[in-house]
Amino acid sequence: MKNKRREVSTTETYTYPREGRPLAVMYVVHDIDSIFAAALIAKHSDDSFRIVFTNRHDLNYDITGDPGLPAQCEKVFIIGPALNEYSILYLERFSAETVYIGSTNRLRDFMPELYTEKKVYRGNSVYILENDSVTKRVAAHVSYCDDIVQRIFQYATGFIKDGLFDAMVFEYLNFGYSSSQLFEMFSDYIDKPFALGGQFRDAFETALARNQEILAKAVIHEIGGIRTAFIRGGCPCTLVLNQALRTLDCDAAVNVCLHRQHFTFLTASPEICAEMYEKYISHFIYSGGGTYSCGACFGADLTLDDVISAFTAHRNISGFRHERLLSYDVFDPRDYQWMPFEDYALYRNFNFTVFLDTYCNADCKFCIEQIKTENNGRINKTGNIEDRETYLKRLDFIAGKIRPYNPSISVTGGEPLLSPWFREAAEILAKYRFRKIVITTNGTNIDKYADDIIAAGISHVNFSRPSYDTDVCQKIMRFREQQPSFDMFVRAIAKLEEHGVRTRFNCIVSREGIGSLPEMKKYLSFVRSAGCRHVVFRELMSFNEQESKNAEKTAYAAENRVLMNTLWAEMDSDPEFIPFSNIRGHYYYIEIYKYRDMTVVSERANLKYLEKYRRENLHYIYEMVFHPNGNLCAGWNETEDILDSFADWQAADKESEHE
């Protein structure tokens, strides 16, 4: 969907000291329920707390972004979690006791042995709450008998139909208080029963009055016997939906946000929710459902009447067709979140690439790394560090320097599994417990290094293969020795997936290889037969032809490029490709589909735009690349060092030798 302006959310940190008591770190999602639960725990615990207030979108970043817990930390609390698998694996490495309070199906999906409800906060215990108030459960656990908790929730739920609790979420009420202020208010309220009183009541009733004006314009349709109210309420949405169920003659309500191009559905009946999701909502892009609520994105500039028409007629309105025809957006820093780094602004979700080795045993006709080199069949990098110990010490220094900024990691080359120091490099990256490590390989030596990949905590392995046909693959990739066999892929994928390493295949689409929808389907069948469920189809990347020195690669791109727009148009008419989501970046555009039991990512990109934005916005860094010459750069030019890295490293190296 379009790059909408996003507010940059900041993580608040609060200290709740108890002199001489053990330290616990508490990550708290800043909805009212979770903050109130945190206040209860802090008041009734013997620990001193460092509290990190976050939100459901940033929680995983804030957890994995912590370069290490304080040495004196004895417990980690996570309240109101929406954890992903990387956070769970990261936290499992903590020596401190870990307590999860909330509901997340990620535990069920990725660590089913943890998906149980336990009544204790000891020994890495897990406390999963479903369809209930976190605070009520915590209050019961700490034997908090005062009626203050019940008073607050009785007041709130008096405005919520049939016990639906979601309307209390702080982000949807917009009280105007920071998370730490709310924590103080609730903490005081626990000690002094009537301290909060009017502030809480007045803010809630102001929100109710504002929403009443919106509800007066609601449009009600009967859909399959279910009276459904459509509201142009925008964001936030939960409270207005609950008011609609209470005050309008309807069985369900749909709140439409035309600005962010999505809608949220709410009903008091799980049966109605399941039926409506299956019949009327699941066909929209990026849809999802719960017990009482569900929703979807439509990703296009529409009116409320357009959305109602599509909803009631069961018509798919995907914004993909419109979005893919747009040129790349003009770079605007306000669309992204930034962190200070040296003298630069660093993209919060940046990627750190380790360009491990320039050597490759293939000479792919589509190799973008050879575009600026002569036609020698090699990636041409200058000034490479040849000494193993020097290279690894340098990588260790750089990895440690950027770890607090919490990047995802890509390991590439050349062919990284042919590097003489792959194993040691992987061990260095594993030491810093990055949130995500991905390696891209043509499959050579995958059987040899599978155990090392698992041991190093590498989370994804991407296999580069432009065709399902071995002969076509050889024609395009031009291996200098025997290419990896299908049986080897099968064995390696089974082993990696068994140990939690996700595998996927990357396919550059081309006239010579995969260039049509029937060929894409054959490729998907090939990948699935190898035991893999994830595929990325990429258009041959556009680049600045005038600066290219490699006539062969330039000519190949011109003669063999197949436009993703053409393939997407074919996918639009094939019901097996179900639109899921799309992403527009500063030089790339991605569409994601479900195909049978597989995930299909499709992408186009233009290096001209990347280079243009880099020249015009040198202060901003989207990615970092560690090159074989030891430079840390903000891109693929190995001479544009963004640090006085050698001086920093040499000073640190001498200091460590001294010690």
MOLINMO-V981549 format. One record per pair of residues at least 24 apart in sequence whose C-alpha atoms are under 6 Angstrom apart, sorted by the first residue. I is the first residue (numbers start at 1). J is the second residue. Records with the same first field share a line. If there is no record, write none. Layout:
BEGIN
I: J, J
END
This chain:
BEGIN
1: 299, 582
5: 335
6: 335
8: 337
11: 53, 54
12: 52, 53
13: 51, 52
14: 51
15: 49, 50, 51
16: 48, 49
17: 48
18: 48
21: 47, 48
22: 47, 48
23: 47, 48, 49, 73
24: 49, 73, 74, 75, 76
25: 49, 50, 51, 76
26: 51, 76, 77, 78
27: 52, 78
28: 53, 54, 79
29: 53, 54, 55, 80
30: 54, 55, 179
31: 169, 170
32: 169, 170
33: 135
34: 79, 80
35: 183
36: 186
37: 135
39: 183, 187
56: 82
60: 87
64: 435
65: 406
67: 404
86: 435
97: 123, 124
98: 124
99: 125, 126
100: 126, 127
101: 127, 128
102: 128, 129
103: 128, 129, 130
160: 242
161: 246
167: 238, 239
172: 236
175: 203
211: 240
227: 251
228: 252, 253
229: 253
230: 254
231: 255
232: 256
261: 297, 298, 299
262: 296, 297, 298
263: 295, 296
264: 294, 295
265: 293, 294, 295
266: 292, 293
267: 292
280: 314
284: 316
285: 579, 580, 581
286: 580, 581
331: 586
344: 619, 620
345: 620
346: 621
347: 622
350: 407, 622, 623
351: 407, 408, 409, 623
352: 407, 409, 623, 624, 625
353: 409, 410, 411, 625
354: 411, 625, 626
355: 412, 413, 626, 627
356: 412, 413, 416
357: 413, 414, 419
358: 413, 414
359: 414
360: 414, 415
361: 479, 480
362: 477, 478, 479, 480
363: 477, 478
364: 476, 477
365: 476
371: 548, 550
372: 548, 549
373: 549, 550
374: 549, 550
375: 550
383: 629
384: 628, 629
385: 629
408: 436
409: 436, 437, 438
410: 437, 438, 439
411: 439
412: 440
415: 441
426: 456
427: 456
430: 456
443: 484
444: 484
447: 492
459: 501
460: 501, 502, 503
461: 503
462: 503, 504, 505
463: 505, 506
464: 505, 506
465: 507
466: 507, 508
467: 513
468: 523
490: 530
504: 534, 535
505: 535
506: 535, 536
507: 537
508: 537, 538, 539
509: 538, 539
510: 560, 561, 562
511: 560
533: 598
534: 598, 599
535: 600
536: 600, 601, 602
537: 602
538: 602, 603, 604
539: 564, 604
541: 605, 606
542: 606, 607
543: 607, 608
544: 608
END
